[in-house]
Amino acid sequence: MLRKRIIDDLCTKYATKNDSFALLHLFNPSQEIALADNTDCFTPKAMVRKMEAQLADFPKFYADDNDAILMPDNSIINLHGERVNKKAINHFIPFPWGWNKTIKKRLIKCGISEEIMPSDNQLDYIRLFAGRKFCVEYIRDLFTLFDDEPYNSLLVGRNMRFFPKTDDLNVNIKDPLIFKQLWSSSGRGNIVTDSIDEKLMITLNAFCRNQGGFICDFFYDKTLDFAMEFYVFADGSVEFVGYSVFNTENNGKYQGNWVKDQKDLEQMILNSLDESINLDDLKNAHIKMLKKYLVGNYTGFVGVDMMAVHINDKMACHPCVELNLRMNMGIVAMEVYRRRLRDGSGIGTGSGAFDDGAWRISSYRSPVGDIRERGFHTSLKSCLIAIRYS
């Protein structure tokens, strides 16, 4: 149902009347570092290029039967791995993992009309809103919707700050802090510290030179990472898609998403928060904020990363750690669960339980024979889906 509405909305946005349109997916997990680069000729590092090549068909886990996938050599395949005639490209609307200048240029070279892609001005907005500097403004605005109890003492994040240079940083700190680049992928580049030394200052100065600053926030006693997933439509509406619960390391580096029923995920979140926190209140507040900032500037999925934390003996919530203006693993986890439930495979007797142990759903194979070489693969183990290198 959501997919049909997405296509209808995109057709309306781009003023096309072709009823046979499907989506052309492109897996570019280097999205955030491409936004940081901000050119139309960005080239990821070798390991990231390897991941994008080995997992190029990753969209098959969330694409529809009529959709297609753009491969690294710019060939197009369907979900069965069969090549699609390039002449059919006009029947597809591009739907990459994330939009940036390099992806747009590549799609234009493939023969896709620029008219059915975000404008250059919209790409600038995507870069702005996906950056953590904007997140500071967003969360301060969000808190104006929660200026009464119990939320005054149950929502944290008010002290998140943007620093354009290290000269403005107070070196006398009492609590552990986390420093983040403005654009980075899957928690990489985060620094957790309880002291500011020369080595840290060198790194932060590099953040300033390369990206124009950095973000600083308290390092909270986290009990759960979760997200609310939304879709922003060109018609001005914002729809809540579902909950996402994921695991990270202490510094925020992403480890994987839980593949469970939405009711189970919601209960995991509720169990980690004070009973006075109403998830619908948070959901409606984010919808209001996304309408304010994104409608007219962005169309697509938005993941609002959040945290459940312990503070002053309370089970509090950080309502916006960052915004992801792209497809994300939370959406993938929802679709994997839905498909496996539909197909009746790997579902245990418990509510939303998988009983298949380790499940490798994608792996890189040698061009000769069927021996898996060392590389990236997607696995589901104990209800946790992740991209791994082994």
N, C-alpha and C positions, 0 to 999 in steps of 0.2 A: 504493500500500500504506500509506504513512504517513498520507495523508488519511483513509482509511477508519478507521484506528486512532484518529486524532484525533477523528472524529465519534463513534465508539463510546465513546471515553473521556469525551467531553463529555456524551453521553447518559447514561452511568453516573453522572457527577458530578452532573447535574441531575435524576437519577431520572426520566427520561422513556423511554418505550417506543416512541416513534414511529419506525418503520423508514425513513420517507421523508425524514428530516431532511437538509438541505443547509446550507451555510454562507452567511451574509449578510455580505459584505465591505464595509468602509468605509475609504477612504484618508484618513488623518489624519496626515500627516507633521509636524504641529505638536505631536506627542505630548510631547516633552520640555519644551517651553515651557508646555504645558498642565499638566504635572505641577508645574512651578515655580509656576505661578499657583495651583494647588490649590483651585479653586472649581468649581462646577457651571455657571458662566456665562462661561467663558473665551471671548474673541474674539481670534483671531490678528491680527497686523498685516496691512495691506492686501495686501502682496505675497504673504504666506503664504496668505491667503484666495484670492487669484487662482490660486496654484498648486493648491490643493485643489479649486477649481472646474474649472480647465482639465484637470486630470489625475484627475478624479473616477472615471473608468472604468479607472484604472491597474490595479486588481486583476484585470482580464481576462488579464493576463500570467502570473498564478499561480493563479487560481481554477479550479475544476473545472467541467465542462460543466453540471452540475446546480445550481451555485451561482448567487448573484445579488449585485448591487451596490447599495448605498444611495447615492443621488445627493444633491447639495446641497439640492435642493428636497424631499427625503425621499421622492421616488418611488423605485421599485425597478425595476431593469432586469436582464435576463439577459445572458449574455455576447455575444449578438448585437445588443445595444442595444435590445431590445424591452421594453416596459413589462410588468411582472408585476402581476397583480391583487393589491391590498393585502390581500385576504382570505387570500392564501397566506402571509402573514407568519408565521403560526404553524408553518409547516413549515421555518423557518430558525432556526439558532443563530447569534447575532451573533458576528462574527469581525473586529473592526476591526484596523487597522494596529497600534494600541496602545490600552490601556485607561486611561481617566482619568474623573474625575467628570463633566465636561461631556459626554463621549461617552455615558456611561451614562444621563444625564438625557435626552439627545436620543433615544436608542433607546427609552426608556420612553415618551416622548411619541409615538413612532411606533407604539406599540401592542405592543411586545415585552415579554414578561413579565420582571419583575425577577428572577424565580426562576432564569432561565437566563443570568444575568450575575454577574460577581464581586460579592461583598458589599462594603459600604463599608469593612469592616475589611481585606479583601483589596486594595482599591484603595489603602489607606494603605500596605500592604506593598509594592505595586508601586512607589509613589512613593519609598519608602525604598530599596528594592533597586536602583532605576534611577538613584539619585543617586550622585554620585562620592564623597560622604562614606562611604557604605557600601563602595565599592570599596577604600578604604584598609583597612578591617577585613577585607574578603574576601581581599585579597592577602597580608596578614600571616598570616592563617590558612592560606592556600594554601602559604606558604613553610615552614610546619611539616611539610609532607609532603615537602619537599626540603631537608633539613638536612645532607646529605652531598655529597661530591664525586661527579661533576663539577658537579652542579647549583648548588652553593654559589657557584661563580665564573661560572656560565653563565646564571644568571637574575638579572635586574635589576628594580628597582621597589621595593626594600625601603625606600627613602627617601621614597616618596610620602607626603605629609602633608596633613591637613585643618587649616585655620586658621579659627576662628570670628571672629577679629578681626585687624586688621593689627598690633596692638600686640605680638603674639606672633611676628611675622616678623623674622628675623635679616637686617638690612640689609647685612651684610658677606658678599657671595656671590663665589665664585671661578669657578663654572661657569655656563653658560647654564641658565636655568630656564624652565619653562612653567607658567603659571597658568591655571586653568580654573574656570569657574562650576560649581556643583553640578549644574545641569541646563541643557543647551544642545544645540542641534541641529546635526549634521554638522560639528562642529569650530568653529562660530561662537562668538566670545567668548573664544577662547584667546589668550593673550598670551605671546610668547616674548621674553625679555630677558636681558641679561648685567649689568644694573645696575638698581637700584631708585631711582626718582626721584619727584618730586612728582606727576607725571601718572599714573604707575602706581599710586601710593598712593590717588589719588582714585578710580581705576577699581576697585581692590580694596575700598575702603571701600563703594563702590556694590554690589559683589557681596555684601558682608556685610549691608548694609541690605536688599537685595532677596531674597537667598536664604539668609542665615544663615551665610555663610562662603565659602571657596574652597579649591581643591586646588592644591598645589604639587608639582612633580616635576622631576627633572633633565631637561634637553632633550637627549635622546640622539642619537647619530649613527645615524639610522635607515636601514636598507637595504630594508625591506619591511614593509608593513602587511598583516596577515592576521587571520582570525578563525576560531574554531571555533563551529559552529552546533549548537545542541541543542534538543530539545523536552522540556519538563517535563510529564509526564502526571499527571492527578489520581489515578491508581492508585498513585502513589509511585515510578514508574520515570522515568528520564531517558535519552533516546536521543540518541546523536550523529547528526546529520543530514548534516554534510559540512563541507568547508573552504571558506573564502571569502578571496579575495585582492583587495585594493582599492588605489586610488591616493589619496593626499592631498597637499595642499600642505605646505610646511614647518611651518606652524602647526597642522596637523592638519585643515584644512578638506577635507571629502570631495570627491572628483572623479569617482569611478566604480568599478564592480566588473568584474573579469575574468570573461568568459563562456567557460569552458573545461571540459574533462573533469576530473573530480575527481583522477585520477592526475596530470594535468599541474599542477593547482594544488598538490597535495601535493609534487610535485617542485620547484616554485618555492619553496616554504617550506623544504624540506630543503636546497636549494642555498644558502639564505641563513643557515643555522644551522650551528653546530658539529656535527660528525658524532656527538658524544657525546649530543646532545639527542635523546631518543626521543619522537616525537609522541604515541605511545600512552600514555606516562607522563603527559604533560600532559593528554591527553584524559581519562584515568581519574581524575586528580586533580580536574579540573573537575567531572566527574560526581559524585564524592564530595561536593564542596563544594556543588553545586547541590541535591543531595538533602538536605544538612544544612540549608540556608537556605530553599529555595524550596518544597519539597514540602509541600502543605497550605496554602500561602500564595499560590501562583501556578500557573496552568496556561497553557502557551503556549510560543512560541519564545523562545530566549535566544541572543544572539550575544555571545561573549566576544572583544572586540577585543584583539589582541596585536601585538607588533612584533619584528622581527629588527633587532638593533643591533650596531654595532661598539663594543667597549669593551676597553681594555687589549690591543689586537691580537687580540681574540677575537670570534667570531661568536656573540653572546649573544642571549637572548630576554627580552622583557618579557611575562610570561605573562598579564597582565590590565590593560590600559590603561583599559578601562571595560566595563560590562555593559549590554547593550541588551535589556530585557524587552519585546520586541515583534517584529512582523514586520520584516524588514530587507532591504536590497538584496542581501545575500549569498544569501538564500533565493530572491529573485526571479531572480538570475543563474543559479542552479542550474536553476530551472524553465524559463527561457528556453532554456538550452542543451539540456535534455532534450527540449523540444518541437520545437526546430528540428532536432535530431538525428533525432527520431521522424518528422518530416515530410519530412526529406531536403532541407531548404532552407538554402542558405548554408553548407554544410559543405565545407571544402576537402579537399585530399588528405592534409594532415598530421594528426597526432593532435589532434583537437578543434579544428581550425583553421577560422575563418570567412574566406571570401574575397570578401565582398560589399561591401567598402569601407564607406562611410557608409550606415547603415541607420536610417531614421526609422520607429519603430514606433508612435509616437503623436504627434499634434500638435493644437493648438487651431485649429479652423476657424471662420471667420466664419459667423454665423447666416444671412447672405445670400450665396449663391454658395458657392464652394469655395476661397476664397482664404485662406491661412493668415495670421492676424494675429500680431503680435508677442506672444509668450507662452511658456509652458512646453511642452516636449515631451520625449519619451524617445527616446534614440538609442543605436544600437549601432555603434561605429566601431572597427575594428581590435581586435575582441574585448573592447571596453570599453563596458559599458552604464552610462548616466548620465542623470539628469534635468537638462536644460539650459534656459536662458532665452535666446531669440533672436527 
